[in-house]
Amino acid sequence: MNLEGRTALITGASSGIGRTMALTFAEAGADIIINYIGPARDAEEVADKVRAMGRRALVLETDVSDTEAVAAMVEKAAKEMGHIDILVNNAGITRDGLLLRMKESDWDAVLAINLKGVFNCTKAVLKYMMKQRYGRIISISSVVGVNGNAGQTNYAAAKAGIIGFTKSVAKEAASRGITANAIAPGFVKTNMTAVLPEKTVAAMLAAIPLGRLGETEDIAKAALFLASDAASYITGQVLHVDGGMVM
Ligand code: NAP
């Protein structure tokens, strides 16, 4: 699948799924805008790899939950790269806990980054996509946003919110050649899941018909498909990449 001539903005692109998506898209020919928060050296390492493939890379540190900072980031990215054709809303966090014990700050943090961050980035990028009459918006939801999960009311609410948001953006932007889709990963091996107790991982594994945990490449390949011209007639969908957890 070819992304030559396209520029992709990927949020949270310095680790995990976002990092693999940045490298996969670059391999397919795209220039990459690497949004990150946290250690700059991880983002720079991704940028070095992108450049080694002969693609352009721009590294921008921005908290996706900060509306003004996101608008400034997108303006800078559009100016430097000339255009933004693909947005992947990937940045996300967890602050798990049973509802009765969940702190308001944990609810607010997850909603701010995982859902308002998607609003901020999509709104800022949409302006440019509308003008160029082309765009691909891919937002990373979760199996938890579809099925729910004890201990993750905040995360499930945000990830379910992404699905409703995606379908609405798809309807608003379709006439301008812009598609909006969500990916709902199951259980993927990253920093996010590395902190889970062995017992939880074993229980998850037992619920995966394909019998293995997901790799970041599984999600990146699905995102590459949705970002490519092969998916130009697909919008408002949730692609489940979860080894069969949700059917
Ligand atoms: P990850 O390695 O922790 O990646 C999340 C990325 O988001 C990190 O690079 C993180 O940066 C960044 N980030 C966090 N807060 C941010 C903010 N305010 N602004 C910008 N970036 C921010 O975990 P992952 O598993 O790859 O997660 C990627 C996406 O997949 C998330 O949306 C997650 O909810 C979703 N997902 C993951 C799984 C799974 O099983 N792993 C399943 C379903 C969905 P720092 O590391 O510097 O904080």
Residues whose N, C-alpha, C, O or C-beta is under 5 A from the ligand:
A	BS01	NAP	G12 A13 S14 S15 G16 I17 G18 Y36 I37 G38 P39 T62 D63 V64 S65 N90 A91 G92 I93 I113 I140 S141 S142 V143 P185 G186 F187 V188 T190 N191 M192 T193
